[in-house]
Amino acid sequence: KSTAAPEKTAQAVAEQPNRPLVSPEERYRMIAEAAYYRAEKRGFAGGDTAEDWREAEAEIDRILTTNK
């Protein structure tokens, strides 16, 4: 399992020259990892997993579309 922060992982993928768009599987994995780190940051206590997912999805999509 990667220990890199998800935003750094997505950033590295997005910055590779001439790289095609990430596959749906890669995008899903990045979102899942970002959502996990959000929950981990609050100690897995409280919060809303669906909200973690939505925020992570927005973050990853923003990173991927900003760096085309």
N, CA, C and O atoms as a DFTB+ gen file, in Angstrom:
272 C
 N C O
     1  1       0.850      -1.195       0.000
     2  2       0.000       0.000       0.000
     3  2       0.883       1.241       0.000
     4  3       1.892       1.299       0.703
     5  1       0.502       2.207      -0.777
     6  2       1.254       3.460      -0.866
     7  2       1.093       4.254       0.413
     8  3       0.011       4.305       0.998
     9  1       2.184       4.874       0.840
    10  2       2.106       5.714       2.025
    11  2       2.095       7.186       1.660
    12  3       2.048       8.044       2.542
    13  1       2.138       7.487       0.366
    14  2       2.106       8.883      -0.078
    15  2       0.714       9.451       0.137
    16  3      -0.285       8.747      -0.001
    17  1       0.660      10.718       0.472
    18  2      -0.633      11.388       0.618
    19  2      -1.352      11.340      -0.720
    20  3      -0.711      11.477      -1.762
    21  1      -2.669      11.149      -0.719
    22  2      -3.391      10.991      -1.989
    23  2      -3.266      12.170      -2.924
    24  3      -3.203      11.991      -4.140
    25  1      -3.228      13.392      -2.373
    26  2      -3.113      14.541      -3.266
    27  2      -1.758      14.558      -3.962
    28  3      -1.657      15.014      -5.101
    29  1      -0.709      14.065      -3.289
    30  2       0.604      13.979      -3.931
    31  2       0.607      12.893      -4.980
    32  3       1.228      13.064      -6.029
    33  1      -0.069      11.772      -4.734
    34  2      -0.164      10.693      -5.709
    35  2      -0.898      11.177      -6.949
    36  3      -0.428      10.965      -8.067
    37  1      -2.028      11.816      -6.771
    38  2      -2.795      12.325      -7.906
    39  2      -2.005      13.383      -8.654
    40  3      -2.025      13.423      -9.884
    41  1      -1.312      14.237      -7.920
    42  2      -0.494      15.283      -8.531
    43  2       0.583      14.648      -9.408
    44  3       0.801      15.086     -10.538
    45  1       1.251      13.625      -8.898
    46  2       2.315      12.964      -9.660
    47  2       1.757      12.321     -10.924
    48  3       2.388      12.391     -11.978
    49  1       0.599      11.703     -10.836
    50  2      -0.027      11.085     -12.010
    51  2      -0.389      12.150     -13.025
    52  3      -0.129      11.988     -14.218
    53  1      -0.985      13.237     -12.564
    54  2      -1.456      14.286     -13.464
    55  2      -0.309      15.018     -14.150
    56  3      -0.479      15.532     -15.255
    57  1       0.852      15.071     -13.509
    58  2       1.968      15.839     -14.059
    59  2       2.829      15.056     -15.052
    60  3       3.707      15.638     -15.689
    61  1       2.600      13.767     -15.194
    62  2       3.423      12.988     -16.118
    63  2       3.150      13.451     -17.547
    64  3       1.995      13.511     -17.971
    65  1       4.210      13.781     -18.292
    66  2       4.013      14.291     -19.644
    67  2       3.421      13.228     -20.561
    68  3       3.771      12.050     -20.483
    69  1       2.522      13.665     -21.423
    70  2       1.894      12.799     -22.424
    71  2       1.195      11.592     -21.832
    72  3       0.995      10.589     -22.517
    73  1       0.831      11.678     -20.594
    74  2       0.110      10.570     -19.964
    75  2      -1.370      10.699     -20.288
    76  3      -1.954      11.773     -20.149
    77  1      -1.971       9.599     -20.720
    78  2      -3.425       9.655     -20.952
    79  2      -4.147       9.871     -19.629
    80  3      -3.571       9.698     -18.555
    81  1      -5.396      10.246     -19.722
    82  2      -6.197      10.419     -18.511
    83  2      -6.129       9.148     -17.678
    84  3      -5.959       8.053     -18.215
    85  1      -6.260       9.295     -16.381
    86  2      -6.227       8.115     -15.521
    87  2      -7.430       7.238     -15.830
    88  3      -8.489       7.723     -16.230
    89  1      -7.248       5.965     -15.641
    90  2      -8.348       5.024     -15.868
    91  2      -9.377       5.200     -14.750
    92  3      -9.065       5.746     -13.692
    93  1     -10.580       4.742     -14.988
    94  2     -11.590       4.810     -13.928
    95  2     -11.142       4.073     -12.662
    96  3     -11.451       4.498     -11.549
    97  1     -10.422       2.980     -12.836
    98  2      -9.935       2.225     -11.687
    99  2      -8.902       3.029     -10.895
   100  3      -8.925       3.024      -9.664
   101  1      -7.995       3.721     -11.595
   102  2      -7.002       4.547     -10.917
   103  2      -7.677       5.694     -10.158
   104  3      -7.333       5.981      -9.011
   105  1      -8.639       6.341     -10.814
   106  2      -9.367       7.448     -10.189
   107  2     -10.080       6.957      -8.927
   108  3     -10.014       7.604      -7.883
   109  1     -10.757       5.819      -9.024
   110  2     -11.470       5.246      -7.888
   111  2     -10.503       4.967      -6.739
   112  3     -10.802       5.279      -5.586
   113  1      -9.350       4.384      -7.045
   114  2      -8.357       4.070      -6.023
   115  2      -7.860       5.344      -5.336
   116  3      -7.701       5.376      -4.116
   117  1      -7.617       6.387      -6.122
   118  2      -7.146       7.645      -5.546
   119  2      -8.210       8.261      -4.638
   120  3      -7.896       8.782      -3.567
   121  1      -9.460       8.198      -5.069
   122  2     -10.550       8.738      -4.248
   123  2     -10.680       7.936      -2.953
   124  3     -10.820       8.510      -1.873
   125  1     -10.635       6.605      -3.067
   126  2     -10.751       5.760      -1.877
   127  2      -9.628       6.055      -0.894
   128  3      -9.858       6.126       0.313
   129  1      -8.429       6.225      -1.400
   130  2      -7.292       6.521      -0.530
   131  2      -7.443       7.890       0.129
   132  3      -7.164       8.041       1.319
   133  1      -7.879       8.876      -0.629
   134  2      -8.080      10.214      -0.072
   135  2      -9.177      10.196       0.995
   136  3      -9.044      10.854       2.027
   137  1     -10.251       9.454       0.756
   138  2     -11.330       9.344       1.747
   139  2     -10.823       8.667       3.017
   140  3     -11.171       9.072       4.126
   141  1     -10.003       7.639       2.848
   142  2      -9.416       6.951       3.998
   143  2      -8.577       7.921       4.831
   144  3      -8.692       7.955       6.057
   145  1      -7.741       8.703       4.166
   146  2      -6.895       9.652       4.896
   147  2      -7.723      10.714       5.606
   148  3      -7.328      11.186       6.672
   149  1      -8.850      11.095       5.047
   150  2      -9.730      12.049       5.731
   151  2     -10.249      11.446       7.034
   152  3     -10.235      12.099       8.078
   153  1     -10.707      10.195       6.966
   154  2     -11.212       9.516       8.164
   155  2     -10.090       9.295       9.176
   156  3     -10.289       9.462      10.380
   157  1      -8.923       8.923       8.684
   158  2      -7.780       8.708       9.575
   159  2      -7.406      10.000      10.311
   160  3      -7.072       9.973      11.495
   161  1      -7.466      11.108       9.609
   162  2      -7.095      12.400      10.197
   163  2      -7.950      12.739      11.414
   164  3      -7.471      13.388      12.344
   165  1      -9.202      12.309      11.419
   166  2     -10.067      12.583      12.573
   167  2     -10.109      11.394      13.529
   168  3     -10.954      11.341      14.422
   169  1      -9.198      10.442      13.342
   170  2      -9.113       9.301      14.245
   171  2     -10.221       8.281      14.026
   172  3     -10.533       7.509      14.932
   173  1     -10.812       8.265      12.857
   174  2     -11.902       7.355      12.488
   175  2     -13.109       7.491      13.406
   176  3     -13.957       6.600      13.460
   177  1     -13.187       8.595      14.119
   178  2     -14.305       8.822      15.032
   179  2     -15.251       9.851      14.435
   180  3     -14.825      10.850      13.856
   181  1     -16.539       9.586      14.589
   182  2     -17.524      10.526      14.082
   183  2     -17.411      10.692      12.583
   184  3     -16.867       9.834      11.888
   185  1     -17.917      11.776      12.103
   186  2     -17.843      12.058      10.675
   187  2     -18.822      11.225       9.872
   188  3     -19.584      10.424      10.413
   189  1     -18.779      11.433       8.599
   190  2     -19.704      10.788       7.672
   191  2     -18.889      10.230       6.512
   192  3     -18.261      10.987       5.772
   193  1     -18.896       8.917       6.350
   194  2     -18.084       8.304       5.299
   195  2     -18.512       8.759       3.905
   196  3     -17.680       8.897       3.008
   197  1     -19.806       8.991       3.729
   198  2     -20.277       9.475       2.423
   199  2     -19.735      10.881       2.152
   200  3     -19.367      11.201       1.022
   201  1     -19.689      11.706       3.181
   202  2     -19.128      13.055       3.035
   203  2     -17.630      12.983       2.776
   204  3     -17.106      13.742       1.960
   205  1     -16.936      12.081       3.461
   206  2     -15.506      11.873       3.192
   207  2     -15.303      11.543       1.714
   208  3     -14.408      12.085       1.065
   209  1     -16.134      10.657       1.195
   210  2     -16.013      10.240      -0.204
   211  2     -16.264      11.422      -1.142
   212  3     -15.497      11.647      -2.079
   213  1     -17.334      12.171      -0.891
   214  2     -17.658      13.315      -1.767
   215  2     -16.535      14.346      -1.767
   216  3     -16.166      14.864      -2.820
   217  1     -15.998      14.641      -0.599
   218  2     -14.910      15.614      -0.514
   219  2     -13.645      15.094      -1.194
   220  3     -12.955      15.840      -1.889
   221  1     -13.348      13.824      -0.992
   222  2     -12.177      13.221      -1.632
   223  2     -12.343      13.206      -3.153
   224  3     -11.397      13.485      -3.890
   225  1     -13.536      12.883      -3.611
   226  2     -13.811      12.860      -5.051
   227  2     -13.613      14.244      -5.661
   228  3     -13.005      14.376      -6.723
   229  1     -14.121      15.260      -4.999
   230  2     -13.956      16.636      -5.488
   231  2     -12.478      17.028      -5.502
   232  3     -12.009      17.664      -6.446
   233  1     -11.748      16.649      -4.454
   234  2     -10.324      16.969      -4.367
   235  2      -9.538      16.306      -5.498
   236  3      -8.744      16.965      -6.168
   237  1      -9.752      15.028      -5.709
   238  2      -9.014      14.298      -6.750
   239  2      -9.395      14.818      -8.128
   240  3      -8.519      15.023      -8.969
   241  1     -10.665      15.034      -8.375
   242  2     -11.087      15.558      -9.681
   243  2     -10.503      16.940      -9.931
   244  3     -10.108      17.251     -11.055
   245  1     -10.444      17.758      -8.913
   246  2      -9.847      19.090      -9.049
   247  2      -8.361      18.967      -9.414
   248  3      -7.879      19.668     -10.304
   249  1      -7.654      18.092      -8.739
   250  2      -6.235      17.896      -9.025
   251  2      -6.039      17.393     -10.450
   252  3      -5.173      17.888     -11.172
   253  1      -6.827      16.425     -10.847
   254  2      -6.664      15.813     -12.169
   255  2      -7.049      16.769     -13.295
   256  3      -6.423      16.743     -14.354
   257  1      -8.045      17.597     -13.097
   258  2      -8.457      18.506     -14.178
   259  2      -7.640      19.783     -14.221
   260  3      -7.525      20.408     -15.275
   261  1      -7.072      20.179     -13.096
   262  2      -6.255      21.384     -13.046
   263  2      -4.922      21.198     -13.749
   264  3      -4.350      22.159     -14.263
   265  1      -4.428      19.980     -13.774
   266  2      -3.077      19.715     -14.258
   267  2      -3.041      19.034     -15.624
   268  3      -2.129      18.251     -15.889
   269  1      -3.988      19.305     -16.476
   270  2      -3.970      18.708     -17.817
   271  2      -3.024      19.441     -18.700
   272  3      -2.871      19.087     -19.869
